[in-house]
Amino acid sequence: MIEKGGEYGAEYLFRVVRDRMHAAHPQLQPYLALFGCSDEVTGEADSARSSVFAGYGGIFTTRIIGSLIFYQQIQVATSRGHRSNVFEVNVHIGEVEENGRRIYGALVGRDGQKRSTCGALAHVLEDFRANPDEVLSISKMTDGEKHLDFLGMIKFRLKPHVDQILRAANPVLAITRKNLEVQTHDLIQHLQKTLTKDPDLAPFFVYGTITYNRTMQPDTESLEHFHILEGGDPKDLLSLL
């Protein structure tokens, strides 16, 4: 068994999640859609995830810095041909040991240099500290062309929680957990709308994980959110944690 927030080996955690879903719906074929960060350091968890879920027809994967959730991704994941019914939001955080202490938010990269991990959340946290009155925008002009600003989108979604993040004992951990919470909440809202339009797609399962990336030691995973959606109404959303 696993506890909310406890750290486990990735394959063990994914197997427990899968088994709990099968216990709730024994006939379930878990077609996983993963919403994760594009950072290359997430590969270790990907191997374990594939070991547990890929045998059911593959994993629909969408990766964007900061593990952002967009409505269009969800529509593709649930559309004909994919029919995803299990959805994981995964965020990650680097961990190094210095003088016998765990230091969160950094990792030695493939070039041998220490860098922020997750880099996107590190940029957002730095901007929240340095420029608290920034006027947020989800797009920006570059060389005369308008582009979607992924960092701006993360800031926009986390801005209501900035005081809580900055007051936390460990703001790096706090922004990581809050980002997972916000992205998972948005995903659930979109899936509820989908089930309202097409109730026959139920049930949906949604779970949220944090990957703790390390250089010398194996990565670990924690399960922070786990829900079943039996329909589109809020009363049909049940927690499995």
N, C-alpha and C positions, 0 to 999 in steps of 0.2 A: 504494500500500500504506500501511498505518497501523501504528504501533507502540503497544504498551500504554502508556497514560499521556500520549501525545503529544496536542497540541491541534490540532484541525482545524476547518474549516468544517463545519457540521452536515450539510448535504446531501451533501457528499463522504463524510463518515464513514458516514452511513446507507446510501449506495449501495455502499460497500465491504462493509459488513456484509451487505447483501442479496446481493451477488454471491458472497461466500464461502459463504453458505447455499445458493445455487443450485449452486455448484460441488460441494458435498457431496451435495446431493440435487437433481438437475436438474429434476425434475418438481414441486418444491415450489411451492405457492401460499402465500406468507407472509402469514398472517392475524395481524396484530400486536396484542398486548395490552400497553398501556403502564401502568406503575405509577410515578406521579410525584408531585411535590409540588404542592399546590394554589395556590402563589404565582403571581400574575398575570405575573411577569416571565419566565416560561418560554415565552411566546408565540412568540418568534423561532424557537426550536428546533422548536416544534410545526408551524410552517409548512413547514419542511424535511422533517420526519418525514412529514407528510401528502403532500408531493410525491413521496416515495419509496415509501410503503407504503399510502396510502389507496386507491390505484387497484385494490387486490386485494380490495376489499369493505369498506373502512372500517377504522377502528382502534377496538378496544375500549379505552376509557380509564377508569381509576380514579385519582382524585387525592385524597390526604389529606396534611395537613401532615407533613413529614418523610418522605414517600414510603413510608409504612408498608405492609407486606404482611400481608394477612389471608387465611386459608384460604377464606373464603366468596367473596372476589373471584375467586380462582383457579378455584373450582368454576363460577362463572358464566361466566368467560372460556372455559373448556374445554367448556362444556355445548353441547347441541344448539342450532343456530342461530348460535352464535358460532364454536365450534371453533378457537379461537386455537391456533396452533402456534409462534409466535414471541413472546417475552416480553422486554420491556425494563424494567429498573429504572433510573430517572433521578433523580439528586440534583443539587442546584445550589448554587453559591456565588457571592456577589458579589465583584467586583474593582474597586477604584478605584486611581488613580495619585496619589500624593502625594509631591512633591519628587523625582520621577523614580523612585519605588519602587512596586512592586506591593503593595497592602494588600488582604488577603483578608478576606471576611466581612461586607462592607457594600456598599451600593448607594444611589444617590439614587433615591428612589421617585417615583411619579407625582405626588405632592404637592410635589415639590421638596425633601423632607427626606431626610437620610441615615438609613438604617435598617439593622439587621442582616439579612443574607441568607446563608443560610437562617435566618429568624427562629426557627423551631422548634429547630434545632440550637443556635443561640446561647443560647436559654433553658436548654436541657439542659446545655450546657457551663458556663454561669454557675452552675447549681445544683450541678453536680459539684464546682466549685471552692469555692463558699460553704457547701455543706451536704453534705459527703462521707458523713456517717452517716445521711442521710435514709432512712427506712423507705419503700421503694418500694411503690406500689400502682398498678394499671392502671385503677382506677375511683375516683370521688370523689363525695361528697354535695354537692349544690348546691340550696339552697332545698327541702330535704327529698326531693329526687329523686336517684337514683343514676345517674351518667353514666360512660361509658367515657372515660378520661383518655388522650388521644393522646400528650401529653408524657410521662406516666407510662409508657406503653408503650415509647416510644423509650428512656427511661432504663433500663427493665427490660432491654431487649435489649442496650444498650451498657454496662451496669454491669460486666460481666466484663472489659471492656477499658479501664476508666476510667484506670488507672495509666499504661497505654501512651499514651493520648490526652493526658493532662496532662503527661507527660514529653517529648512531641514538641516539636521546634523550633518548629513552628507548630501549636498545638492546634486552630485553626479548620479548617485543611486536614485534620488528622488525624481529627477527628470526622466530617468530611464523607466521607472515604474509608472510614473504618471503618463508618459507617452504611450506605453502599452495599454494602460487603462482607457485613455482617450480613443486610441485607434480601435480597440476592441469594442468599445461602446458604439462608435460610428458604424463598424461592421455589422453589429447586431441590429442597429436601427435600419440599415439598408436591407438586411435579410428579412426583417419583419415586414417591410413593404413588399418584398418579393413574395413572401408567403401569403400576404393578404390578397395579392393578385392571383396566385396559383397555389392554393392550399395543398394540392396533391404532391407538392415537392417536399412536404414535411415528412420526417423530422430533419432539422439541421442541428449539427453540433458545432459549437465554437469554443476554442480554447486559446489561451494566451500564455506564452512562455518567455522566459529570459534565458539567454545563453551567456554564461560566464566564460569568456575567452581567456586562455592562458598560453604562454609560450612553452614552458618546460613541463607543465602538468596537463592532464586531460581536461578538456572543457566539461562543464556540468550544466544542467538545465534545471530551472525551477518552473513549476506550474502555478500561475497566479490567477487565472480565470478559467472556468470550465462551465459551459451552459448547454442546455438542450432547448431548442425552439420547436415546440409541437404545433405551432401555428403563428399567425401574425399578430395576435392580440398580446398585449403586455402580460396578461395572466398566463399565457402559454410559454413564458420564458422561465425556466427552472435552473437553479444552480446545482451543479454536481460536486461542488467543493464544500 
